[in-house]
Amino acid sequence: MAYYNPEPKYEHGDQLKVGILLANLGTPDAPTAQALRPYLRQFLSDTRVVEIPKAIWWFILNGIILVIRPKKSAEKYAQVWTKEGSPLLAHAQKQSQLLCELLGQKIQSPFAVELGMSYGNPSMQSAIAKLRTQHCDRILVMPLYPQYAASSTASAMDAVFRVLLKTRNQPAIRSIRNYHDHPAYIAALAATVRDHWQSHGKPSKLVISFHGVPKVHLTSGDPYHCQCHKTGRLLAEALDLAKDEYMVAFQSRFGKQEWLKPYLASTLAALGQAKTKRIDVICPGFSSDCLETLEEIAIEGQHIFQSNGGGEYYYIPALNENQAWIEAMATITLENLSGWVTADWDEVRAQKQAEMTQLRALAISQITHN
C-alpha cells in the first residue's frame, strides 16, 4: 500500500494557480441519528476539541455520548435544516462562490477557491485535492474563525497538515491565524447590527456571545478569551455603545468543568429576571449560521430569557452572505496573498511562457531517450 496519495495529472506548461482554502468546522450529511453518529465520533475524537486522557474519553464517548447524543442532536438539526441542506454548509458554499467572484474583479492572475471542513463533508482532503487538481502550487488557508482557539483554528490546520503528511509534492502553505480585530471584519459586524436595528430599533442591551471553551484553555495559554473580549469592545465602539449597553458572554458549555464566564444561559436568565424590556444577541465568532446559532441561541436563548420574565428577544443573524462580510473576506485574503497574486497578470505572456516550458520539456525528453 502506497504511503503517499496519488499525485494529480500534470504536464509541463500547465498554468499554476494560487489556491484559497476556506476552512470551517463541519456538519453532518443529514439531520438523522445515523448521519450524526460518524460526524460526532470524528468531531469528539479530536484531542484539540476534548482534552481528556484518551483511555478515559474513549469509554465516555463510545459508551455514553454516541449512544444517547446522535438522536437528540438529530432532532435539533431537524429544526434548522433547510431545503439547501445544512445551513452552515449552504452559507459557506455561497461565501466561497461570492468571494471567488469578488476576487476575480481585483486580481488577474489565476486562482481557485475551495471549501474544506475539519469534520464531515466536504472534507479537507477533498478540498485540497480539488485545488491541486487545478494545479495550485500555493495555498492560503483561511479558517472561518475570527478568534484563534486551539479547538477551532488549530484543529483546522491540523486537518490540513494531516493531508500534507500524505502528499509527495507539497504546495507552499500560508495560513491566516486570526482576524478578530481586523477593521474590515469589525465593520462588517457593525453593518449587520445597524441593518438589524434599522428594521427593529435598538435594544435595551446588546449581548455579544461567543462559543465557550473550558477555562483551563485560557490558563494554559490559549488567546481565545482575550480575542473575544477585544472583538466585543471594538464592535461596541463601532456602534457607539456605552459600557452599560452591551456585555460579552459565552455559550455552549459542556460537561461539569468550569468554562469561560459569564455563561450565556445564566446571563439571559438574569436579564429576564431583571425585567429587561429587550435584548439582542449576536455571535461574532460564527461566519455562518449553524445549529448552535439557530437552535441554541435563537430558540433556546429566547425561551430562557422570556421564561424568566424578559421582554422582546432578537437573535441577529451571522455574517452569512452579507456584502460587507464578503468584501472583508476579500480584503483579508488579499493582504495575506501579497506576492502570490497580481492585478497586472498577462494571459498572452503566460501562454507563451507555458509553450516555451513545453518545448524545453520535450527537448529534454528527446535527449533522455536518445
FIGUVO-417844 format. One record per residue (C-alpha): x, y, z; residue in one letter. Coordinates in pm, whole numbers, plus 32768, in hexadecimal, padded with zeros to 4 digits. Each point is the difference from the previous one (the first is absolute). Example, Ala and Ser with C-alpha at 12.3 -4.5 7.8 and 13.67 -1.06 7.14 Angstrom:
<nodes>
84CE7E3E830CA/808981587FBES/
</nodes>
This chain:
<nodes>
800080008000M/809081517F94A/805580F68113Y/7FB681357F30Y/7EB7805C7F5FN/80067FFC7E80P/807B81407F5EE/7F1380B97F14P/80507FF07E8FK/80F6810F7F9AY/80A7805B7EBAE/811380FE7FC8H/7F5E81457F9DG/7EC97FD580D3D/7FA58150809AQ/804B80088173L/7F0380A680E7K/7FDD80828160V/7F027F4980D6G/7F2A80988110I/7F7D7EFF80F6L/7EE0807280DBL/80007F208134A/7ED17FCE80DDN/7F937F118112L/7F177F167F47G/7EA37F738004T/7F507EAF7FE4P/7F817F937EACD/7E997FE7807BA/7F3080508138P/7FF07E948069T/80977F35811AA/80A57F227EFCQ/80B1812A7F63A/804F80A3814FL/80B57ED38094R/81357FFE7F1BP/800A817C7FFCY/7FFD8017817CL/80FE7EE7801DR/80F180BA7F1EQ/7FC2814F80A8F/80117F898169L/812C7F1E7FC1S/80D581307FAFD/80EE803C8124T/7FFB81737FACR/7E8B80028050V/7FFD7F1C8131V/813A800B80D5E/7FB37ED080D6I/80E97ED08015P/7FAC7F217ED6K/7FC37EC180C7A/7F0080AB80E1I/7F5D80C57EE8W/7FDF7ECC7F1FW/7F157F5980F8F/7F3781408038I/7FE380487E8CL/7FAC7EA27F88N/7F457F858131G/7F2881308048I/801181267F0FI/7FE97F467EB5L/7EE57F2F808DV/7F2B81238078I/8066813D7F4DR/7FCF7FAE7E8BP/7E857FE78021K/7FE5813E80D2K/80E780C07F18S/7F417F857ECFA/7EBC808A8090E/80A58154802AK/80967FFC7EA4Y/7EA97FAF7F71A/7F81814C808DQ/80FB80CD7F38V/803A7F297EC9W/7FAA80B27EBCT/7FA17FA17E9CK/816D803D7FABE/806E7F168115G/80D6805F8128S/7FEF817A803AP/817380138050L/80607F4B7EBFL/7F0B80C67F2BA/8081814F8080H/816E7F977FE9A/7FD77F8D7E98Q/7F5D814A7FA1K/811980BD80AFQ/81017F3B7F37S/7F5180537EB8Q/7FD081708051L/816880248078L/807D7F617EBFC/7F3080EF7F2FE/8075813380C0L/816F7F9B7FF8L/7FDC7FCC7E8AG/7FB781737FE3Q/8139805D80C4K/810F7F177F7FI/80557F7B7EA8Q/80F07EE58051S/7F697EA18015P/7F6B7F8E814AF/7EFC7F108088A/7F267FF98139V/7F8D7EC580B3E/7F4C7FB48145L/807F7EF380ECG/7F767F84814DM/80C17F7E812AS/7EEF7EFC8035Y/7F037F757F0AG/7FDE806A7E94N/808D809D7F33P/81367F7D80AFS/814780BB8014M/809F7EEC7F33Q/7F0380257EE5S/8024817C8000A/817B7FF27FEBI/7FE77EF47EF2A/7F2180E67F31K/80F6811F8022L/81277F267F9ER/7F407F727ED7T/7FE1816A7F8DQ/817D801B801BH/800980D5813AC/81697FF98078D/7FBD8105810FR/7EDB7FF280F2I/7F85810680F5L/7F347F69811BV/7EF980E78092M/7F537F61812EP/7EA8809C801DL/803F803E8172Y/804F81708042P/807F7FB68161Q/811C7F06801DY/7FC27ECF80DAA/80BE7EB9800FA/7EB57F457FEBS/7F9680AB7EBCS/811280B07F3AT/81167F138065A/7F1D7ED67FC4S/7FBE80797E9DA/817680267FC2M/80397EA3808ED/7F0B7F7B7EFBA/80C280B47EEEV/81507F7C8076F/7F7B7E9C801DR/7FBA80117E8BV/815880907FB9L/80A47EE580C4L/7F827F187EEEK/805A80EC7EE3T/813F7FC57F3AR/800A814C7F44N/7F8E80F1810DQ/7F7E815B7FA6P/8081813480B3A/7F1980528123I/7F9E814780A3R/7EFB801A8111S/7F358118809BI/801A7FD88178R/7EEE80F2806AN/7F5181427F9BY/7F3A804A813BH/806181707FF8D/801E80397E8AH/7F5181467FA4P/7F487F617EDAA/7F797EE680DBY/7F9080F18111I/7F5F80E17EFBA/7F427ED57F6FA/7F7E7FA3815AL/7F9781668046A/7F4E80167EB0A/7F3B7EC48053T/7F93808D814EV/7FA181527F6ER/7F307F5A7EF1D/7F487F3C810CH/7FC8813580D5W/7F8280C47ED6Q/7EE57F057FE1S/7FBF7FB68170H/808A812480C7G/810C7FEE810FK/7FEA7F11812BP/802C80448171S/81417F387FECK/80D37F557EF7L/80867EAF806FV/813A7F9C7F40I/80217E8A802DS/811A7F197F99F/80257E877FFFH/80877F958151G/81357F318051V/807B7F70814AP/80AC810180DFK/81367F268009V/803C805C7E92H/8029816A806BL/80E57FB08122T/80CD7F1C7F1CS/8049811B7F0DG/7EE680057F00D/7FC2816C7F91P/7E927FC17FA5Y/7F6780A48135H/80C381437FCEC/7FB6800F7E8CQ/7E8B7FD2803EC/7FFC812280F4H/80C280DB7F0DK/7F077FB37EEAT/7EE4805880ECG/80A181478066R/805180687E9BL/7EA17FAB7F8AL/7F6880CC811CA/80E281257FAAE/7F9D7FEB7E91A/7E93800D806DL/8040811F80F8D/7F7D7F308123L/803D805F8169A/808D7EF580E9K/7EAA7FBE809BD/7F5F7FCC7EA8E/80B47EBD7FACY/80A47ED2809FM/80D07ED27F97V/7F987E9D8057A/80587E997FA1F/7F147EEC7F91Q/7FF97E867FCBS/80957F858145R/802F7E858001F/80567F25812AG/803B805A816CK/814D80B97FF4Q/800E817A800FE/7FEB80B17EB2W/8034816A7F9BL/7F0E80E680B6K/7F08809C8008P/7F2C7EE27F7AY/7EFE80767F04L/7EE57F308095A/8034809A8159S/802181597F66T/7EB87FDF7F43L/7F4D7F828136A/8082812580CDA/7F9F80FE7EF6L/7EA67F657FF2G/7FDA800C817AQ/8065816F7FF5A/7ED480387F17K/80DC807F7EE8T/7F1980837EF1K/80CA7F867ED8R/814D7F627FB0I/80AE7FAE7EBAD/80FF7EE67FEEV/81137FEB7EFCI/81097EF07FD9C/8132809D7F54P/80C87EBD800DG/7F277F627EF2F/802580667E94S/7ED07F297FA9S/7EC47FAB80BAD/7FFA7E998077C/7F5C7F1B80FEL/809C80BC8122E/7F8581587F97T/7EAE7F9C7F71L/7F967F07810BE/80C28049813EE/800B817A7FE0I/7ECB805C7F35A/7F117EFE8096I/80837F8A8152E/808C81578056G/7EB280A67FC7Q/7F527EFE80D9H/80F480348121I/7FE3817A7FF0F/7E8680167FE0Q/7FAF7EE680F3S/80BB80C98106N/7F3081387FC5G/80BC80A87EE4G/7F5C80C27EE7G/805B80017E8FE/811E7F267F89Y/80B4800E7EB2Y/811C7F317F76Y/80C780C97F01I/80627F147EE2P/816A7FA87FBCA/80C480AC7EECL/7F987EF77F02N/7FF7809D7EA2E/7FFA8167807CN/80B280D07EF6Q/80D380B08104A/807D7EAD8079W/80547F847EA2I/80C481417FC9E/80AD7FCE814FA/805D7E9B7F9DM/809480847EBEA/80C4810D80B8T/808C7F0B80FCI/805E7EFA7EFDT/80A380FE7F19L/80D88081811BE/80797E9D803DN/802F7FB27E8EL/810281137FD2S/81057F947F02G/7F317ED67F90W/7EFC80B47F2DV/800781327F24T/7F1180EB7F51A/80DE80267ECCD/80267E947F9AW/80197FD67E87D/7F4E7ECB7F7BE/80A680147EAAV/815B80168099R/7FAE7EE380EFA/7F8D7F287EDCQ/814580417F45K/80C77FA28136Q/7F357EC0801FA/80497FA67E94E/8174803B8037M/7FF47F208133T/7F5C7EED7F33Q/8108801E7EF0L/811E7FF080FBR/7F647ECF80A9A/7FD77F567EADL/816A804A7FA3A/807E7F71814CI/7F267ECE7FCFS/808D7FC17EA4Q/8165801F8080I/7FB57F15811ET/7F6E7EF57F1BH/811480147EFAN/
</nodes>
